[in-house]
Each structure stands twice: as structure tokens, then as C-alpha cells.
Amino acid sequence: MGIISDQLYEMIMEHCQGEDYSNPKNSLCAQALDRSNQLWNEISHPHILYKKCVYASSKPNDGSTERKILKEEVGVLKHPPPRPPMGCQNYVNYLSYFWANNNITRKALGIKKGSKDEWVRCHERDLPYSLEIKSTVKYHRNMTLKGYRALVYSGDHDSVIPFLGTQSWLRSLNFPVVDEWRAWHLNGQSADSP
């Protein structure tokens, strides 16, 4: 998507051959990777066209209608989340705190009053697990061969799970192609996510 220049890519390919990208010994490789990482850190990784949001303070603002309504429905949260700007893609994560701690939601989920404390969204870095499985290809192949169906999709603006990697993974399964690749259309136009 042009996040790094062709020249920077070529420099990395030329000077980082076989290098450990996390600790390169070649100074030209290290410089190129530093520049690449600077550019990488300027984007929103799940969707490169969205603005990269920096969390704002979690303290209440001027008592706007939005805050007033959320406060009336939920009460005061013990662990309020950091509030991103309204236009950020992850604003829904912020709202999930208020939804999950709403008494109506908790009642609908069968959570007895006083039995569970405030819901707090976990983050990957907070989960106690180790990354032991390097590839899930054999697991996917095993499940689909047993008749389980799967829907696999990737966005073309996602740098976390880029579509080229998904395409390569699907090809590695060696399943017959039932329907060739095609663009999805909606109302006569090529479909795109918001």
C-alpha cells in the first residue's frame, strides 16, 4: 500500500538477508529497519486507512450529553477506560465498558447483582498464555477435512492479517478451487468495508 518506499524495501532485502530482524548486526540493515519501523508506527495496523488514534484522558469531560447518559445508565465505573476520540475505530471498545456494565445488560446475561464485579475488557498482553503453535495450517486442514465449514476473509487494508498471507495459507491447504477469486459487489459496485 506504499507505506514504505520501493527503495527502502530493496534496501531491507539487500542488507538484511538472513538477519534477525529484532536484533540486526548489519548497520545498514538496522538503519533500514529503524526507518521501516518508524513508518509502521505511524499507521493504524488493523486498517491502514483509518487514523491512528491516541487515547485521551479517561477523566470525565465537561459533562456533555454523551457522558451524562452513560453515567446515568451505568453509574460510576471503578476502572473507567481511556476515552479515544469519537471518530476512532476503537471507540466501540470504549462503549463496550458501558454496555457490559449496564444493569439491563447484566440482567439479560443472567449475572446476579453483587455476584460479579465490574466488567473490564482484557487486552492480549494481560492474558496468561504462551505462543507455542507456530502454524495453525494443520489444525485448519484437520477441521475442514472432518466436514466443518469455514469462512475466511481478509481485508486489503489490514496490516495485522494481510490478505497475501491469508491467500498463501489457503493455497497451502491444497483444497480444490470451487469458485475462482472474484471481487465482491454490492449494488453494482466493488464492495469495500467502511
C-alpha angles and dihedrals in degrees: 000000000000098000089136125030124251088245093056091047091050090048091053091047092048100043103030100054107149092351124142099248091208093055112017118186096197109086094212089052091048092051092048092048091048090054091046091050091050090055092043091054091055095066138071101250100207092051117012095198094059119087116261105247126216114204116248125214117298091220116110115267126220094315096268121182091261093057093042093053094046092047093050093050098045109018122222114333116223091211106032113190123237108268116232121202112281094249094058120111091229093057087101089064088057091050091049089072091060094043094048093046095045111116092227091054093046091050092049089052091051096246107156115227110264095011097098130032125226116314113244123187112242124225126217091246090057095056116098102229139113126224103240103147109078095183133021095191094107091049092052091046091049094049096046092046087056089059101262111143122224136193113209123186137162132186122233091226097052114106093180095061104013117198093236089063091048090048091050092047092050091050090051089062088067094216118157114262108245097175123020121236114280139165116257116239133203121188091347095308131103105263121241132176119249 
